Amino acid sequence: MNQHFKDIILKSTGASSLEEVEVIQSLWSGYGSIIRYSLKGGSYSCVVVKHVQYPDDTKHPRGWNTSLSHERKLKSYKVETSWYQNFSLLCDDSCRIPKCFALETHNDEVLIVLEDLDSSGFPKRLNQVGWNEITCCLEWLANFHASFMGTKPTNLWEIGTYWHLATRPDELKELDDKRLKSIASKLDETLNNAKYITLVHGDAKLANFCFSIDGKKVAAVDFQYVGGGCGMKDVAYFIGSCLNEEECEQYENKLLSIYFNALRKGLKKHNPSLDFNDVEKEWRALFPIAWTDFHRFLKGWSPGHWKINSYSEKMAQEVIEILK
């Protein structure tokens, strides 16, 4: 990291010196890394820094090395910068996110200096979850959606999520499922024309949630694909990221009830003028549409992916019959 960026970290945190502790992870396709730094002399003992460096030669793990893929990633980092700059302060403890200390763009590099959630009481990352953790995440999503219901996604993705149709023509072209392919535009149109639109996280997988030790509190990270959309896109994607096909089918109603109970409370707090029953009626009907839309992307992007299962196929066939 160049001295200019190091100076920004020190100035934004009031620290006198810093030291790299660890590289937490590399960013997708070699676009930089997320690094933890220890600090001395300031109010914070450590920070997490997202350091984006645009590569000359992109190496996508699934072979999608196209200019469109590159441009999508470049925009995603601009979106994340705009998110932290213009929207993040509207999140309260019910949809906890890391505080942002500094943002800087310099040539082909981006620096985002963030609160270290590990040191703030959210040190756990989970591959498997129980009902406490699932409930926390669904309640986080509900409160996030309630907080931003009706918000215009200015300088974010006009349509949130990383898989929406307009940004994924390559994957649609590769899709072999002709029936699913025939309704791809209809799925997209149905979701985009929802009456109730909020901001969606856009990549609300289990890996992007950080838990407290007891699993009763959660915070979320990674806002590269935040933008406008129906909240069911986040809910369907989250559920699919942590439950297998049998669990998805068995607990679908329970999971949606947890989410909508939290959404009711969240809207009462943040948007009391909205008719919750109307929101719930529309969004429950859009849940299978949102699920099938991600299934459509997945079958074109990675046909052998573990998330392509009998539950998703059954859901998709029912939706195809409704929309065709």
Order of alpha helices (4+ residues) and beta strands (2+ residues): alpha-beta-beta-beta-alpha-beta-beta-alpha-alpha-alpha-alpha-beta-beta-beta-beta-alpha-alpha-alpha-alpha
